[in-house]
Amino acid sequence: MSLIRCQNGHMFSSRRYGTVCPYCNIETATKARQNLKIKDAEVEEDLYYEEIEPVCGWLVCIEGAQRGMDYKIHTGKNFIGRGDDMDIQLLGDNTISRRNHAILVYDPKKRNSVLLPGESSGIAYLNGSAVYIPQELVAYDIIELGKSKFLFIPFCGEHFEWKDNDKE
């Protein structure tokens, strides 16, 4: 397995994706980038210690610059924007705000997902209507951010919930 780290810190398989980062679409095939290849044992060790956040659902880009790309939704607040510090980083559409264009929340107690308006000047739309107050999401809702559209696919909810094995 040959992993490469792009300048934004994303790790990906060069065998599968070549030299272009699948997350931020940045070319990594310079001599400096070749020096960033990480040995398999180091990667496996890092992955072993990395805490895994179970997926609770997905956003799938159905229209826009990242058409076909999926984004994982985790428990709690998922801040959406173009910035590196966003939980769901949407690149390629500069009409999406850098920070907090919208917030998608999965609440494990209520077992539901909610779309909140962000703190930026960008407006989020749910099924064609502007989101000014929290809106509960259902499967296959269409979320519009900037010039991009995303399909909401829930995983956790009424029929499935991750159980905390430490408490059992």
Residue frames as a rotation matrix with the C-alpha (Angstrom) as fourth column:
MET 1
0.586 0.810 0.000 0.00
0.810 -0.586 0.000 0.00
0.000 0.000 -1.000 0.00
SER 2
-0.572 -0.787 0.233 1.44
0.800 -0.598 -0.056 3.36
0.183 0.154 0.971 -1.01
LEU 3
0.525 0.782 -0.336 -0.07
0.843 -0.533 0.076 6.31
-0.120 -0.322 -0.939 0.84
ILE 4
-0.524 -0.580 0.624 0.61
0.634 -0.755 -0.169 9.97
0.569 0.307 0.763 0.06
ARG 5
0.057 0.495 -0.867 -0.18
0.832 -0.504 -0.233 13.01
-0.553 -0.708 -0.441 2.18
CYS 6
0.242 0.077 0.967 -1.25
0.767 -0.625 -0.142 16.15
0.594 0.776 -0.211 0.27
GLN 7
-0.679 -0.601 0.422 -0.29
0.272 -0.740 -0.615 19.65
0.682 -0.303 0.666 1.39
ASN 8
-0.073 0.735 0.674 -3.62
-0.708 -0.514 0.485 19.91
0.703 -0.441 0.558 3.27
GLY 9
-0.562 -0.305 0.769 -2.82
-0.807 0.403 -0.431 16.78
-0.178 -0.863 -0.472 5.27
HIS 10
0.590 0.805 0.059 -5.20
-0.758 0.578 -0.303 14.35
-0.278 0.135 0.951 3.55
MET 11
-0.562 -0.731 0.388 -3.84
-0.527 0.678 0.513 10.82
-0.637 0.083 -0.766 3.21
PHE 12
0.615 0.762 -0.202 -4.81
-0.639 0.331 -0.694 8.76
-0.462 0.556 0.691 0.14
SER 13
0.260 -0.454 0.852 -3.71
0.319 0.873 0.368 5.75
-0.911 0.176 0.372 -1.89
SER 14
-0.217 -0.421 -0.881 -1.55
-0.703 -0.559 0.440 6.68
-0.677 0.714 -0.175 -4.86
ARG 15
-0.937 -0.090 0.336 -2.35
0.114 0.833 0.541 3.29
-0.329 0.545 -0.771 -6.36
ARG 16
-0.192 0.962 0.192 -6.05
0.880 0.256 -0.400 4.11
-0.434 0.092 -0.896 -6.35
TYR 17
0.723 0.576 -0.380 -6.06
0.440 -0.809 -0.390 7.88
-0.532 0.115 -0.839 -6.99
GLY 18
0.433 -0.645 0.630 -2.71
0.691 -0.211 -0.691 8.53
0.579 0.735 0.355 -8.66
THR 19
-0.580 -0.762 -0.286 -1.05
0.788 -0.436 -0.435 11.76
0.207 -0.478 0.854 -7.60
VAL 20
-0.548 0.480 0.685 -4.17
-0.241 -0.875 0.420 13.97
0.801 0.065 0.595 -7.27
CYS 21
-0.978 0.196 0.073 -5.73
-0.042 0.156 -0.987 14.23
-0.205 -0.968 -0.144 -3.79
PRO 22
-0.568 0.818 0.087 -9.36
0.603 0.342 0.720 12.95
0.560 0.461 -0.688 -4.01
TYR 23
0.039 0.586 -0.809 -10.43
0.960 -0.247 -0.133 15.32
-0.278 -0.772 -0.572 -1.20
CYS 24
0.319 0.032 -0.947 -9.05
0.149 -0.989 0.017 18.66
-0.936 -0.147 -0.320 -2.38
ASN 25
0.864 0.111 0.491 -8.06
0.476 0.138 -0.869 17.90
-0.164 0.984 0.066 -6.00
ILE 26
0.659 -0.721 -0.213 -4.44
-0.673 -0.692 0.261 19.07
-0.335 -0.028 -0.942 -5.50
GLU 27
0.739 -0.510 -0.439 -1.61
-0.078 0.583 -0.809 17.58
0.669 0.632 0.391 -7.57
THR 28
0.845 -0.427 0.322 1.04
-0.348 0.018 0.937 16.02
-0.406 -0.904 -0.133 -5.31
ALA 29
0.805 -0.483 0.345 3.56
0.582 0.756 -0.300 14.76
-0.116 0.442 0.889 -7.91
THR 30
0.669 -0.692 0.272 6.39
-0.500 -0.690 -0.524 17.15
0.550 0.214 -0.807 -7.13
LYS 31
-0.150 -0.809 -0.569 9.70
0.113 0.558 -0.822 16.00
0.982 -0.187 0.008 -5.67
ALA 32
-0.744 -0.090 0.662 8.79
-0.588 -0.384 -0.712 17.59
0.318 -0.919 0.233 -2.35
ARG 33
0.269 0.931 0.245 5.49
-0.962 0.250 0.107 15.67
0.038 -0.265 0.964 -2.31
GLN 34
0.454 -0.150 -0.879 7.21
-0.217 0.938 -0.271 12.38
0.864 0.313 0.393 -3.11
ASN 35
-0.647 -0.762 -0.001 9.20
-0.127 0.109 -0.986 12.82
0.751 -0.638 -0.168 0.12
LEU 36
-0.426 0.562 0.709 5.93
-0.904 -0.296 -0.309 12.82
0.036 -0.772 0.634 2.07
LYS 37
0.186 0.461 -0.868 5.17
-0.382 0.848 0.368 9.15
0.905 0.263 0.334 1.34
ILE 38
0.050 -0.068 0.996 4.62
-0.998 0.039 0.052 7.33
-0.043 -0.997 -0.066 4.60
LYS 39
-0.839 -0.417 -0.350 5.67
-0.423 0.904 -0.062 3.78
0.342 0.096 -0.935 5.40
ASP 40
-0.083 0.869 -0.489 2.89
-0.138 0.475 0.869 1.23
0.987 0.140 0.081 5.77
ALA 41
-0.246 -0.054 -0.968 3.78
0.823 0.515 -0.238 0.35
0.512 -0.855 -0.082 9.36
GLU 42
-0.965 -0.127 -0.231 3.63
0.232 -0.825 -0.515 4.01
-0.125 -0.551 0.825 10.44
VAL 43
-0.602 0.798 -0.006 0.25
-0.595 -0.444 0.670 4.48
0.532 0.407 0.743 8.75
GLU 44
0.004 0.611 -0.792 -1.20
0.228 0.770 0.596 1.35
0.974 -0.183 -0.136 10.32
GLU 45
-0.545 -0.266 -0.795 0.05
0.820 0.027 -0.571 2.47
0.173 -0.964 0.203 13.73
ASP 46
-0.979 0.206 -0.003 -1.48
-0.204 -0.970 -0.130 5.94
-0.029 -0.126 0.992 13.26
LEU 47
-0.324 0.913 -0.249 -4.79
-0.517 0.050 0.855 4.43
0.792 0.406 0.456 12.16
TYR 48
-0.230 0.176 -0.957 -4.77
0.595 0.804 0.005 2.05
0.770 -0.568 -0.290 15.14
TYR 49
-0.682 -0.136 -0.719 -4.59
0.708 -0.371 -0.602 4.96
-0.185 -0.919 0.349 17.60
GLU 50
-0.912 0.388 0.129 -6.97
-0.300 -0.849 0.436 7.23
0.279 0.359 0.891 15.69
GLU 51
-0.620 0.765 0.175 -10.42
0.057 0.266 -0.962 7.29
-0.782 -0.587 -0.209 17.26
ILE 52
-0.876 0.358 0.322 -13.08
0.400 0.171 0.900 6.31
0.268 0.918 -0.294 14.76
GLU 53
-0.638 0.748 -0.184 -16.20
-0.469 -0.567 -0.677 8.46
-0.611 -0.345 0.713 14.59
PRO 54
-0.544 0.464 0.699 -19.03
0.622 0.782 -0.034 6.26
-0.563 0.416 -0.714 13.32
VAL 55
-0.965 0.242 0.102 -20.91
-0.067 -0.603 0.795 7.60
0.254 0.760 0.598 10.32
CYS 56
-0.545 0.836 -0.060 -24.52
0.184 0.050 -0.982 8.65
-0.818 -0.546 -0.181 10.92
GLY 57
0.650 0.724 0.231 -25.36
0.405 -0.074 -0.911 9.56
-0.643 0.686 -0.341 7.33
TRP 58
-0.465 -0.802 0.375 -24.04
0.754 -0.137 0.642 11.16
-0.463 0.582 0.668 4.16
LEU 59
0.448 0.434 -0.782 -24.37
-0.291 -0.756 -0.586 14.16
-0.845 0.490 -0.212 1.94
VAL 60
-0.160 -0.457 0.875 -23.88
0.762 0.507 0.404 13.26
-0.628 0.731 0.267 -1.72
CYS 61
-0.418 -0.054 -0.907 -23.16
-0.341 -0.916 0.212 16.04
-0.842 0.398 0.365 -4.21
ILE 62
0.036 0.532 0.846 -25.67
0.688 0.600 -0.407 15.63
-0.724 0.597 -0.345 -7.06
GLU 63
0.690 0.133 0.711 -25.00
0.646 -0.555 -0.524 18.94
0.325 0.821 -0.469 -8.80
GLY 64
0.919 -0.393 -0.026 -21.97
-0.352 -0.848 0.397 21.22
-0.178 -0.356 -0.917 -8.80
ALA 65
0.286 -0.922 -0.262 -18.17
-0.903 -0.168 -0.396 21.11
0.321 0.350 -0.880 -8.87
GLN 66
-0.687 -0.579 0.439 -17.87
-0.712 0.658 -0.246 17.96
-0.146 -0.481 -0.864 -6.70
ARG 67
0.338 0.897 -0.285 -20.71
-0.936 0.352 -0.002 15.99
0.098 0.267 0.959 -8.35
GLY 68
0.507 -0.060 -0.860 -20.56
-0.141 0.978 -0.152 12.36
0.850 0.198 0.488 -7.20
MET 69
-0.630 -0.775 0.046 -18.52
-0.108 0.029 -0.994 13.10
0.769 -0.631 -0.102 -4.05
ASP 70
0.484 0.777 -0.403 -19.89
0.352 0.249 0.902 11.96
0.801 -0.579 -0.153 -0.68
TYR 71
-0.449 -0.538 0.713 -19.38
-0.432 -0.568 -0.700 13.52
0.782 -0.623 0.023 2.74
LYS 72
-0.363 0.252 -0.897 -19.79
0.649 0.759 -0.050 11.68
0.669 -0.600 -0.439 6.06
ILE 73
0.158 0.494 0.855 -22.08
-0.521 -0.693 0.497 13.02
0.838 -0.525 0.148 8.76
HIS 74
-0.633 -0.431 -0.643 -21.11
0.340 0.592 -0.731 12.26
0.696 -0.681 -0.228 12.36
THR 75
0.231 0.700 -0.676 -22.92
0.933 0.036 0.357 12.56
0.274 -0.713 -0.645 15.70
GLY 76
-0.017 -0.155 -0.988 -23.38
0.641 -0.760 0.108 16.13
-0.767 -0.631 0.113 16.92
LYS 77
0.698 0.267 -0.664 -22.77
-0.171 -0.839 -0.517 19.31
-0.695 0.475 -0.540 14.97
ASN 78
-0.006 -0.645 0.764 -21.20
0.887 0.350 0.302 19.06
-0.462 0.680 0.570 11.51
PHE 79
0.264 0.030 -0.964 -20.06
-0.101 -0.993 -0.058 22.51
-0.959 0.113 -0.260 10.39
ILE 80
0.356 -0.009 0.934 -20.17
0.847 0.424 -0.319 22.93
-0.394 0.906 0.159 6.60
GLY 81
0.803 -0.133 -0.580 -17.97
-0.286 -0.941 -0.180 25.23
-0.522 0.311 -0.794 4.52
ARG 82
0.845 -0.514 -0.150 -14.86
-0.044 0.212 -0.976 25.45
0.534 0.831 0.156 2.32
GLY 83
0.349 -0.754 0.557 -12.36
-0.883 -0.463 -0.074 25.99
0.314 -0.466 -0.827 5.17
ASP 84
-0.344 -0.636 -0.691 -9.85
-0.295 0.772 -0.563 23.41
0.891 0.011 -0.453 6.40
ASP 85
-0.955 -0.058 0.291 -11.39
-0.296 0.125 -0.947 23.54
0.019 -0.990 -0.137 9.88
MET 86
-0.068 0.996 -0.063 -14.89
-0.996 -0.064 0.064 22.54
0.060 0.067 0.996 8.69
ASP 87
-0.207 0.091 0.974 -16.27
-0.385 0.908 -0.167 19.08
-0.899 -0.410 -0.153 9.56
ILE 88
0.370 0.325 0.871 -17.67
0.725 0.485 -0.489 18.84
-0.581 0.812 -0.056 6.03
GLN 89
-0.274 -0.602 -0.750 -15.26
-0.110 -0.755 0.647 20.63
-0.955 0.260 0.141 3.71
LEU 90
0.577 0.562 0.593 -16.82
0.585 0.223 -0.780 21.46
-0.571 0.796 -0.200 0.34
LEU 91
-0.352 -0.808 -0.474 -14.21
0.061 -0.525 0.849 22.47
-0.934 0.270 0.234 -2.21
GLY 92
-0.754 -0.094 0.650 -14.60
0.626 0.196 0.755 23.66
-0.198 0.976 -0.089 -5.79
ASP 93
0.173 0.848 0.501 -17.61
0.798 -0.419 0.433 25.96
0.577 0.325 -0.749 -5.30
ASN 94
-0.783 -0.619 -0.057 -16.43
0.547 -0.643 -0.536 29.42
0.295 -0.451 0.842 -4.24
THR 95
-0.288 0.759 0.584 -20.03
-0.363 -0.651 0.667 30.55
0.886 -0.020 0.463 -3.69
ILE 96
0.612 0.356 -0.706 -20.08
0.486 0.536 0.691 28.37
0.624 -0.766 0.155 -0.56
SER 97
0.748 -0.299 0.592 -18.88
-0.562 -0.760 0.326 30.31
0.353 -0.577 -0.737 2.48
ARG 98
-0.210 -0.933 -0.292 -15.48
-0.420 0.356 -0.835 29.40
0.883 -0.053 -0.467 3.88
ARG 99
-0.985 -0.147 -0.092 -16.82
0.029 0.382 -0.924 28.96
0.171 -0.912 -0.372 7.44
ASN 100
-0.705 0.705 -0.074 -20.22
0.322 0.225 -0.920 27.79
-0.632 -0.673 -0.385 8.67
HIS 101
-0.851 0.494 -0.178 -22.34
-0.389 -0.364 0.846 28.13
0.353 0.790 0.502 5.53
ALA 102
0.350 0.936 -0.031 -24.68
-0.641 0.264 0.721 25.69
0.683 -0.233 0.692 7.27
ILE 103
-0.655 -0.470 0.592 -24.68
-0.754 0.463 -0.466 23.24
-0.055 -0.751 -0.658 10.18
LEU 104
0.161 0.658 -0.736 -26.01
-0.486 0.702 0.521 19.69
0.859 0.274 0.433 9.98
VAL 105
-0.452 -0.247 0.857 -26.71
-0.892 0.121 -0.436 18.07
0.004 -0.962 -0.274 13.36
TYR 106
-0.071 0.449 -0.891 -27.34
-0.070 0.888 0.454 14.43
0.995 0.095 -0.032 14.17
ASP 107
-0.206 0.118 0.971 -28.94
-0.952 -0.254 -0.171 14.11
0.227 -0.960 0.165 17.61
PRO 108
-0.737 -0.160 -0.657 -28.54
-0.165 0.985 -0.055 10.53
0.656 0.068 -0.752 18.94
LYS 109
-0.888 0.458 0.040 -31.09
0.035 0.155 -0.987 11.05
-0.459 -0.875 -0.154 21.74
LYS 110
0.006 0.928 -0.373 -33.86
-0.558 -0.306 -0.771 12.17
-0.830 0.212 0.516 19.40
ARG 111
-0.317 -0.264 0.911 -32.46
0.462 0.796 0.391 10.00
-0.828 0.545 -0.131 16.58
ASN 112
0.742 0.567 0.358 -32.94
0.596 -0.315 -0.738 12.73
-0.306 0.761 -0.572 14.01
SER 113
-0.466 -0.853 0.232 -30.97
0.864 -0.383 0.327 15.05
-0.190 0.353 0.916 11.75
VAL 114
0.652 0.627 -0.426 -31.52
0.565 -0.777 -0.279 18.79
-0.506 -0.058 -0.861 11.55
LEU 115
-0.144 -0.638 0.757 -30.23
0.898 -0.406 -0.172 21.46
0.417 0.654 0.631 9.16
LEU 116
0.408 0.186 -0.894 -29.41
0.671 -0.725 0.155 24.80
-0.619 -0.663 -0.421 10.79
PRO 117
0.906 -0.173 0.387 -28.60
0.170 -0.689 -0.705 28.10
0.388 0.704 -0.594 9.09
GLY 118
0.085 -0.962 -0.259 -24.92
0.939 0.165 -0.303 28.95
0.334 -0.217 0.917 9.31
GLU 119
0.399 -0.042 -0.916 -23.33
0.598 -0.745 0.295 32.04
-0.695 -0.665 -0.272 10.77
SER 120
-0.720 -0.688 0.084 -22.09
0.475 -0.401 0.783 33.28
-0.506 0.604 0.616 7.37
SER 121
-0.446 0.539 -0.714 -23.76
-0.606 -0.770 -0.202 35.43
-0.659 0.342 0.670 4.74
GLY 122
-0.857 0.099 -0.505 -24.51
-0.379 0.543 0.749 32.35
0.349 0.834 -0.428 2.59
ILE 123
-0.015 0.929 0.370 -28.02
-0.965 0.084 -0.250 30.94
-0.263 -0.361 0.895 2.58
ALA 124
-0.964 -0.145 0.224 -28.76
-0.108 0.980 0.169 27.23
-0.244 0.139 -0.960 2.77
TYR 125
-0.195 0.922 -0.335 -31.85
-0.970 -0.131 0.205 25.89
0.145 0.365 0.920 1.00
LEU 126
-0.799 0.074 0.596 -33.79
-0.138 0.943 -0.302 22.75
-0.585 -0.323 -0.744 1.90
ASN 127
-0.356 0.646 0.675 -35.94
0.842 0.536 -0.068 21.37
-0.406 0.544 -0.735 -0.93
GLY 128
-0.249 0.158 0.956 -35.95
0.770 -0.566 0.294 24.83
0.587 0.809 0.019 -2.54
SER 129
0.779 0.565 0.271 -36.85
0.258 -0.684 0.683 26.86
0.571 -0.462 -0.679 0.58
ALA 130
-0.100 -0.837 0.539 -34.40
-0.318 -0.486 -0.814 29.06
0.943 -0.252 -0.217 2.47
VAL 131
0.259 0.082 -0.962 -33.42
0.759 0.599 0.256 27.77
0.597 -0.797 0.093 5.91
TYR 132
-0.071 -0.216 0.974 -33.74
-0.325 -0.918 -0.227 30.50
0.943 -0.333 -0.005 8.57
ILE 133
0.215 0.166 0.962 -34.67
-0.970 0.152 0.190 28.24
-0.114 -0.974 0.194 11.49
PRO 134
-0.720 -0.521 0.458 -33.75
-0.497 0.848 0.182 24.61
-0.484 -0.097 -0.870 12.27
GLN 135
0.255 0.765 -0.592 -35.37
-0.964 0.249 -0.095 22.18
0.075 0.595 0.801 9.82
GLU 136
0.095 -0.167 0.981 -35.65
-0.381 0.905 0.191 18.43
-0.920 -0.392 0.023 10.42
LEU 137
-0.408 -0.354 -0.842 -34.24
-0.912 0.111 0.395 16.33
-0.047 0.929 -0.368 7.58
VAL 138
0.522 0.488 0.700 -35.72
-0.337 0.871 -0.357 13.20
-0.784 -0.049 0.619 6.03
ALA 139
-0.204 -0.645 0.736 -34.18
0.425 0.619 0.660 10.76
-0.882 0.447 0.148 3.57
TYR 140
-0.258 -0.080 0.963 -33.49
0.964 0.041 0.262 12.17
-0.060 0.996 0.067 0.11
ASP 141
0.744 0.368 -0.558 -33.96
0.374 -0.921 -0.109 15.82
-0.554 -0.128 -0.823 1.04
ILE 142
0.283 -0.628 0.725 -32.10
0.828 -0.222 -0.515 18.19
0.485 0.746 0.457 -1.31
ILE 143
0.538 -0.243 -0.807 -29.79
0.501 -0.678 0.538 20.72
-0.678 -0.693 -0.243 0.35
GLU 144
0.589 -0.333 0.736 -28.50
0.624 -0.392 -0.676 23.62
0.514 0.857 -0.023 -1.77
LEU 145
0.513 -0.554 -0.656 -25.35
0.385 -0.534 0.753 25.48
-0.767 -0.638 -0.061 -0.76
GLY 146
-0.423 -0.644 -0.638 -23.89
-0.309 -0.559 0.769 28.01
-0.852 0.522 0.038 -3.19
LYS 147
-0.046 0.343 -0.938 -24.18
-0.999 -0.027 0.039 26.57
-0.012 0.939 0.344 -6.71
SER 148
-0.821 -0.338 -0.460 -24.11
-0.345 0.936 -0.073 22.97
0.455 0.099 -0.885 -5.45
LYS 149
0.310 0.925 0.221 -26.87
-0.875 0.187 0.446 20.53
0.371 -0.331 0.867 -4.50
PHE 150
-0.819 -0.572 0.039 -26.56
-0.513 0.700 -0.497 17.64
0.257 -0.427 -0.867 -2.06
LEU 151
0.223 0.839 -0.496 -28.77
-0.330 0.543 0.772 14.65
0.917 -0.008 0.398 -1.37
PHE 152
-0.259 -0.230 0.938 -29.19
-0.964 0.001 -0.266 13.75
0.061 -0.973 -0.222 2.32
ILE 153
0.160 0.222 -0.962 -28.89
-0.216 0.959 0.186 10.02
0.963 0.178 0.201 3.06
PRO 154
0.292 -0.032 0.956 -29.50
-0.951 -0.116 0.286 9.06
0.102 -0.993 -0.065 6.74
PHE 155
-0.369 -0.403 -0.838 -27.90
-0.218 0.914 -0.343 5.97
0.904 0.056 -0.425 8.26
CYS 156
-0.901 0.080 -0.427 -28.74
0.431 0.286 -0.856 6.32
0.054 -0.955 -0.292 11.95
GLY 157
-0.628 0.740 0.240 -32.26
-0.683 -0.673 0.284 7.04
0.372 0.014 0.928 13.12
GLU 158
0.242 0.891 0.385 -35.45
-0.970 0.237 0.062 5.09
-0.036 -0.388 0.921 13.64
HIS 159
0.903 0.217 -0.370 -34.10
-0.305 0.932 -0.197 1.76
0.302 0.291 0.908 12.33
PHE 160
0.411 -0.831 -0.375 -30.45
0.730 0.547 -0.409 1.82
0.545 -0.106 0.832 13.47
GLU 161
0.830 -0.270 0.489 -28.32
-0.458 -0.829 0.320 3.48
0.319 -0.489 -0.812 16.13
TRP 162
-0.121 -0.922 -0.369 -24.70
-0.105 0.381 -0.919 2.90
0.987 -0.073 -0.143 17.15
LYS 163
0.908 0.342 -0.243 -24.53
0.169 0.231 0.958 1.35
0.383 -0.911 0.152 20.61
ASP 164
0.277 -0.818 0.504 -21.86
-0.839 -0.461 -0.289 2.44
0.468 -0.343 -0.814 23.06
ASN 165
0.402 -0.146 -0.904 -20.03
0.074 0.989 -0.126 -0.85
0.913 -0.016 0.408 23.77
ASP 166
-0.678 -0.723 0.133 -18.29
-0.033 -0.151 -0.988 0.62
0.734 -0.675 0.079 26.82
LYS 167
-0.536 0.542 0.647 -21.60
-0.841 -0.408 -0.355 1.00
0.072 -0.735 0.674 28.65
GLU 168
0.399 0.731 -0.554 -22.98
-0.668 0.646 0.371 -2.47
0.629 0.222 0.745 27.89
